[in-house]
Structure formats: C-alpha cells, structure tokens
Amino acid sequence: MSSFYTIMDKTIMDKTMKTTKNARIIALAFVWLTTMTGLQTVEAQRYVEIESDNLIQAVVNNMVETIDEDQGERDAAFADGTQTIYKLECEGTYWNIGSIENEGWHLWIEGPDPAECDQPPLVRPAVDDFGGSERLFRPRDNFTIKNVYLSHMTEAQAKERNVIRMTADNIRVLVDRLWMDWDGQSFYRFDNQGITLHVTNTQHRNLGDESSAGNGRWFDTRGNQVDTVTINNSTFYNTVARTIRTDGGVTNYLELNHVTSVWGNGMELGRVLDAQITNNIFQFHRFRGTGGIRSPGSPLIEVDSINTVPRDPTDLDAGYLEESDRSIVISNNNMTFGGHNQEFYDFFESLPDTIAVQWDYDGMIQLDPNDPTAEYIRGETHRVDPPELDINMSLSLRDDEEPWVVWENNIREVIDYTDMPDSPFDWFEQNVLNPDANDKIPFQDRAEEAYNPDFSDPRLGIHLEDWRNLTYGSEYESYTNSGAFHGKEAGFPLGDLNHHPEHLARWEAGETPTSTEIQTFHPDRIKLISNYPNPFNPTTNIIYEMDRMAEVVLSVYNVLGQRVRVMDLGTMPAGQHEVTLDASGLSSGVYTVQMQVDNHVQSMQISLIK
C-alpha cells in the first residue's frame, strides 16, 4: 500500500544529541525520504523522545507539552528539509490534556517496533482541572502514527469521541500497527473534503456509546467528499452502530482488504465511485438494525446512486455521472449475520408477538436504501421470521443488468476463533430492547478492568494481553473453518493476516499466486489508487496497483474528451507503483486519468489549479 514516505538512502552522516525537560532530541542527517506534505522534500529525520507520564504521581501531559515546546526547533528543522518524529517509550503511558493538533507541518508519532517491545506505549485522554477531557488527535495537516496503543477512556471511566478527527482539506493520514479502543462515536472522523486515510495492521475494539445505540462506527465521513480510504490487514470487534457512515457523501476510492470484523453492523458506502471489498470476514454483522431491533430493508452493504454527482464540478453543463461510471467489487468474503448466533436466535424466538422482528439475510447490497422501491442488486431478498440458522446465501451474478458490480466467491460460514469475543447480548437486551432504562451497561468485551481499574496500575486496566486472539484454522483445517480457509485469494486465509503471522509474512513479501489460484479465487486487481497532491500544480504523483506483469499506458483527457497527455510506461511487474505526471502547459480544470492494462481500463479524476 502507499505510504507517506519512501526511504531512498539510509546513510547516517552525523548524529548529535541533547537533552531537554521532557525530551531527548536526536538529529539524524542525510537520511533521505520523501513526504506527502505538498511537494516538500525531506532530507533527514530528527527524533524527539518523549518521557512517559505517571498519573499516580500526578505527572501528566508530557506529550502535549513537549510537542508545543518543540515548535521553534521543529519548524526550523522542517525548513531545512528535516522531518521531526516524536518517539514514545516502550511500556510508557501518556495522559494527554487537550487534543494534539498540527497545521502547516507533518505530525509524526511513533512507538518502538512491536518485535522489540511487549507492551506498546499507551496514550489516553486525561481529565483537566475543570472535569473535562478532549479527543486525542485533531490533525489539520498530514499525520503519521505507528506502533502505539490509543485508548479513548479517561481515568474517570468516560469515553471520548473520535480518536483521530481530521479537520482540514486534502490532508493524508497514515495509521500503521495501532491498538485502538473505547471510543464513543467513531475511531476516524472526517470533517473536511479530499482527505485520504490509510490504515494497516491495526486492531480496533469496543466502539460505541451505551447511552446512544446510533453511535459506534469504524469511520464517519459526515457527508464530506473523500479522496481515498484503505483498510488492510486490520481487525474490528464489538461495533455498536453501522460500521461505516458516509451520509451519502462521495468517496473516490474505498478498499477493505483482509479485514476481520466480529459483532458489527451495516456499511453505508454512500456515493462511492470505486469500492474494492475483498478477502474479509464480517461475522455476526447486522445483529441490530438502525431503527431498533431489526429494520426492514437493512442490507449489509448500502450504496447510493451517483446520478446526482456532476461529471465536472466546475461545469454543471457537463452532466452527471451514471451508474456505469462506477466500479464495485465484492469478492472472496465470508459474511454471516447476527441471527447465526444461537443465543440471539433463542432470544428472538421467545419474544412476544407485540414486538416485531424483521430478519433480512440475503439482501446483501441495495441501491439507494432511502428509496423503499429500490431493489436489491446482489442476492435474493429472503426474510424469515424466526431465522433459520443454516440458511444459504443465494447469489446471482447478473452482469447484464449491473455490469458495474462484481459479486463472486463470497461464502457464509461461522468461524470458531481461538478466543471468541463475548457476544453483545446483555447490552442488546438491556439497552436496545429497554431504551428508557436508567441502568445502561457497556457494549464492550472484557470491560471489567477498564471500568473498575486498579489505581496502582499505571495503565489503569488497559493492557495488550486483554485483546482477543482471532486466529482460526490449523494445519488440520477443521471442518468448521475449512470453507473460510479455502475460499481465499492467492492462497491466503480470509480476514486480518496478523492473526496468521506466517501468511502475513508471505503477503508482505508480495509472493505471486499461481495461475490456478488467480483463476479460482483472485479477480483482476488493476487499480488506480490515488494521486497526490490533489489539487496540484503542475506535477502530481499517481499511485496504481496491478496483480500481474503487463504493459501499462496512462492517458489524460480533458472535459471535452480530448487526450492531452499519454505515458507509455512499458512492461511493469506486479505490485504497487508510482509515476509523476507533469501537467505543465495545461490549463486549470478537472482531468480524467485513464490507465489501460491489456483490455482492462480504470479511470479517476484529478484537479489542476494554477
């Protein structure tokens, strides 16, 4: 996947050290890398090591204060082409008063390599002198964070909202190998337009608000136009509300690949133009509807029509997009619903007739869910009351009707994980069926220590060992998980490969699948991922990915459909690549980049502003 930087030379020519109040600064010169902060070229890294806090001894806020006090040296370093990286201590705990924000500079926070640190640094919001607290991060420029545990519960056992709330146009956020829990609304919130979010190797759990069943989402774009969201090799479990909410906003590109999610709800993708949902496990999703116990017409994946999206926002006379202008690929996934859980099944059977229960199994994707006359376009609509636990998903591939949707190789199978998260049954019964009850209980897994902490523990009950091990299968490939283990892409298990380290190593090494594996499980993955910066002047970097070696041609068209640039890149190997487009000589406007690989064509729009 794309990242904010490419290491080009690791030669260290100079190393100096000095000590400040809460930080040790190490300047490493001539380590060459490139960031996405505009066209800034960063030629060196400068490390600032931040000492941890001790809440028990009333030592808090070291991280916020150190970053604030470092402004002068950080800005001077950046002007000289040096990126500052704030380093956190292994096993350290950081209690932040107030949000950390950045504007005009790339904020980079990093913990130790997990292979060298058993307990990652933990960052939590602290209560101030007035009894208030704030979210941890509110980036207003590019933001990178790696190898850190972010918990959004204060020492007063109150949950803050939006661990990372992105609040500026066209910024890029990179999240890699984090552990995130205890948020009351959404882990990632988009407040502005054109944002790109990349999430890899990150574990998420316990997302929701016991006082508001409608809150608790992976990410929430709030109707903003989004450039790119990619989530790869990551896990979510125990999500109260719909896992994705866009409020009908336009998303240029969405990728969910090798994601494991247990106990979640529907995905509202809105007006997504290009979606790749592949190799995932969505287990016990849609255990509750947005309208109460179970909502009629509540598919796992909701998609809005794009016929109101202008082809050219600067020229409304150019008309609007058509459904054929988009691409949605949903393949190689394992998807099961809440009703497959025996506890829920027995409970709903016992409900009195006065409580209406609407079960919806096979309506998996629906165009314009706000239109009650809209038909499901993948899978037959099959409702049963009460549900049958062994119901099979009926999938029909009607490409003659919806050629922009690819639905294939999806299965439905309940997996017995090594360490299954607790079901949210108690929360469901108490908070959803009795919405007026005063005694709200948390919708969380292993909540006891976090809600009743030992105050002699510097981490106040938040520890890595409390996380679930969602490994499944073995060399024996038992019957209950054989379908998921074999219904896979390129020989890899479905879901987050961090639960299968031996397979993750193969995947990260970019091992090429055999032709048989590609034919059986692996649909074409020729993708135009994104470009940066966007808008741009006059150059932009185009990121694309291909699943095989082939000849690549990139063409650029203006709004009149005239080809104004062509780049014959020759034969390129499988993998992700990046090429620079120089638009010098072209006028400001929206252009279409078209990539052709053999007979496969993909397009995306870019904006040139001079």
C-alpha positions, 0 to 999 in steps of 0.5 A: 500500500502507499505510504507517506514516505519512501526511504531512498538512502539510509546513510547516517552522516552525523548524529548529535544529541541533547537533552531537554525537560521532557525530551531527548532530541536526536538529529539524524542527517542525510537520511533521505525520504520523501513526504506527502506534505505538498511537494516538500522534500525531506532530507533527514529525520530528527527524533524527539523522545518523549518521557512517559507520564505517571498519573499516580504521581500526578505527572501528566501531559508530557506529550502535549507539552513537549510537542508545543515546546518543540515548535521553534526547533521543529519548524526550523528543522522542517525548513531545512528539509528535516522531518521531526518524529516524536518517539514514545517509550516502550511500556510508557503511558501518556495522559494527554490534556487537550487534543494534539493538533498540527497545521502547516507541518507533518505530525509524526508519532511513533512507538518502538517496533512491536518485535522489540517491545511487549507492551506498546506505549499507551496514550489516553485522554486525561481529565483537566482541572475543570472535569473535562477531557478532549479527543486525542488527535485533531490533525489539520495537516498530514499525520503519521502514527505507528506502533502505539496503543490509543485508548479513548477512556479517561481515568474517570471511566468516560469515553471520548469521541473520535480518536483521530478527527481530521479537520482540514482539506486534502490532508493524508493520514497514515495509521500503521500497527495501532491498538485502538479502543473505547471510543464513543462515536467513531475511531476516524472522523472526517470533517473536511473534503479530499482527505485520504486515510490509510490504515494497516495492521491495526486492531480496533475494539469496543466502539460505541456509546451505551447511552446512544445505540446510533453511535459506534462506527469504524469511520464517519465521513459526515457527508464530506467528499473523500479522496481515498480510504484503505483498510488492510490487514486490520481487525474490528470487534464489538461495533455498536452502530453501522460500521461505516457512515458516509451520509451519502457523501462521495468517496473516490476510492474505498478498499477493505482488504483482509479485514476481520470484523466480529459483532458489527453492523451495516456499511453505508458506502454512500456515493462511492465511485470505486469500492474494492471489498475483498478477502474479509470476514464480517461475522455476526454483522447486522445483529441490530438494525438502525431503527431498533431491533431489526429494520426492514430493508437493512442490507449489509452493504448500502450504496447510493446512486451517483446520478446526482454527482456532476461529471465536472464540478466546475461545469454543471453543463457537463452532466452527471455521472451514471451508474456505469461510471462506477466500479464495485467489487465484492469478492472472496468474503465470508459474511454471516449475520447476527441471527447465526448466533444461537443465543440471539436466535433463542432470544428472538424466538421467545419474544412476544408477538407485540414486538416485531422482528424483521430478519433480512439475510440475503439482501446483501447490497441495495441501491439507494436504501432511502428509496423503499422501491429500490431493489436489491442488486446482489442476492435474493431478498429472503426474510424469515421470521424466526431465522433459520440458522443454516440458511444459504446465501443465494447469489446471482451474478447478473452482469447484464443488468449491473455490469458495474458490480462484481459479486463472486466467491463470497461464502457464509460460514461461522468461524470458531476463533481461538478466543471468541469475543463475548457476544453483545447480548446483555447490552442488546437486551438491556439497552436496545430492547429497554431504551428508557432504562436508567441502568445502561451497561457497556457494549464492550468485551472484557470491560471489567478492568477498564471500568473498575481499574486498579489505581496502582496500575499505571495503565489503569486496566488497559493492557495488550494481553486483554485483546482477543486472539482471532486466529482460526484454522490449523494445519488440520483445517477443521471442518468448521473453518475449512470453507473460510480457509479455502475460499481465499485469494492467492492462497491466503486465509480470509480476514486480518493476516496478523492473526496468521503471522506466517501468511502475513509474512508471505503477503508482505513479501508480495509472493505471486499466486499461481495461475490456478489460484488467480483463476479460482479465487483472485479477480483482476486487481488493476487499480488506480489508487490515488494521486497526490497532491490533489489539487496540484500544480503542475506535477502530481504523483499517481499511485496504481496497483496491478496483480500481474506483469503487463504493459501499462499506458496512462492517458489524460483527457480533458472535459471535452474528451480530448487526450492531452497527455499519454505515458507509455510506461512499458512492461511493469511487474506486479505490485504497487507503483508510482509515476509523476505526471507533469501537467505543465502547459495545461490549463486549470480544470478537472482531468480524467486519468485513464490507465489501460492494462491489456483490455482492462481500463480504470479511470479517476479524476484529478484537479489542476489549479494554477 
